[in-house]
Amino acid sequence: MGYDRDDILEQIEKNIPTKCERCGARLYFKGSGRYVCQRCHIDYYDDFGLIKKYIDENGPAPAVEISVKTGVKLEVIDMLLEKGRLEMPGELKEAERCERCGALFPIGRYCKECIEDTSKGIMNIFKNEEAQRRKFAISKQARDKETKDKYEKDRMHYLNHIKDQW
């Protein structure tokens, strides 16, 4: 994609409404990109909310049409698709290929199966690391005890009856 992620993220953050344009009161987030004024109860929308509202009212549409009708930049729509906040409906005409297995899927970099496999693999790594830590701790305790016992056994001792003779 021909855009800078940081610039797009900054653009998204700039388009989050914070104050009512009518009365200046603080807006409260109601979910899915919708914000409501605490005084006049007027709805405001961020980029995601504008897109969602347009799709809810008009049905699925091409990204270019959504961009033109809502005023949201095409790059923002692409990023929301990449992040999984938006989905492309219908056939996979312009599908992506999974970077891991090559399967066709609508959005993102990895298909659902590869995401699940990777998640399971990561969880197994953490479980194995924890088991290794426990095993090491137990073996260290055993080594420490063995070393202490050997040290006690090999250590020079004074015998009381010999000590008294000197």
N, C-alpha and C positions, 0 to 999 in steps of 0.2 A: 504494500500500500504506500502511496506517495505522500505521506504526511508524517509530521513529527508528533509522537505520542504526548510529549509534555505540553506542546501547544494545544492539542485537542483537549487534554485533561484540564488545562487552564481555562479554555473556552467553556467547557462544561461547568466548571466551578463559577465562572463569571455569570452564567445564565441561571443561577439558582436565586430565585426571588427571596428577599429577606424582609422587606417592608411594603406595606400596602401603598400603592400609588395614589389612592384616593384620600386616605386619612392618615397615612404614615405609621399605622400600628404594626406591631410585629406579626409576622406570618408563622403559622404552625404547620409542620409537615404532617400530611394525612396519609402518605403512602403513594407509591406508584407515580412519583413526580408531581403530586398535587399538594399545593399549599393553600391554607385558608386564613383570611384576615380574622383576627380575634374580635374586632369591633363590627365591621360591616359584613363579614362572612362572604366576601368575594373570593372566588377561586383564582389562583395563579398557578402556572405550570412551569417546570423547568423543561429542558430539552426532551428528556425521556417522557415527561408527562404530556407534552405537546404531541409527540409521536403516538403515544398510547391513545390519547383522546382522538386523534385523527383516524387511527385504525379502528377504534371502537365505533366511530360514527360512520366511516366510509368503507370499512372492510379492508382486506389486504390490498396493498398497492406496491408498485415498484419504489425502490428507495429514492430515485430521482423525483418522482411525483410527490412523495412525502416531503422531501427536502424543499421543493418549490412551494407546496401548499402551507407548510408549517414554518418555513424560514430557518429550519435547523440545517446546519451545514451537512453535506453528504459525508464528510470525514467523521463527523460525530456519529452519524447513523452507522457507518462502517465499524467504528470502535464499539458501539453498543451491540452490534451483531457479533463481533469477535468475542466480547466479554460474556456473551450468552444472555444479555438483558433483553434482546429482541431475537425473534426466530423468523426464518423465511418459511412461509406456508407452502403447502402443495408439493408438486414434483421437485425432484432434485435436479432441475435443469442446469443451474449454475452452482453445482455442489462443490464442496471442498473435499480434498483427499486427506485422510488421517496421516499425520507425519510418521506414525509408528507402523500401521498395518496397511495403509493405502486404501482403506474402505471409503466409499462416498458417504458424506453426511452433510447436513445443511450449514452448520456454522462452527467456528472455532478452529483449533489446531488438531484436536484428537477426538476420535469417536467415543461414544459412551462406554463401549466395552474396554477400550484401551485405558480410559480414565479409571474405570473400576479396577482393572488389573494392576495399574500403576499404584493406585491407592492401597490395594491389598499388599503389594510388594513393599511399599514404604512401611506399612503397619508391621509386616513380618520383620523388617530390618530393625525397627524399634524393639519388638518383642525379643529378637535374638540378642540385641545389644544388652537389654535388661537381664536376660538369662546369663549372658557372658559375665556381666558385672556381678551377679549373685554368685556364680560359680567361682569367679576370681576371689571374691570376698571370703567364701567358705574355704577355698584352698589356701588363701593367705592366713586365715585363722589357724588352719591345721599346721601350716609351715611354721608359724610363730610359736605354736605350742610345742611342736617337735624341736625347734631350735632352743626354746627355753628349757625343755627337759634335757636335751643333750648338754646344754651349757651347765645346768645344775649337776649333771652326772660327771662331766669332765672337769669341773672346777676343783681347784685345790682346797682341801679341807684340813683344818687343824683338829687333831683328835685331843680331846680333853686330857686323857691320861698322859700323852706325850707332852702336851703343853705344860702340864704341871711339873714334869721332870726338869725342865729347863730352868 
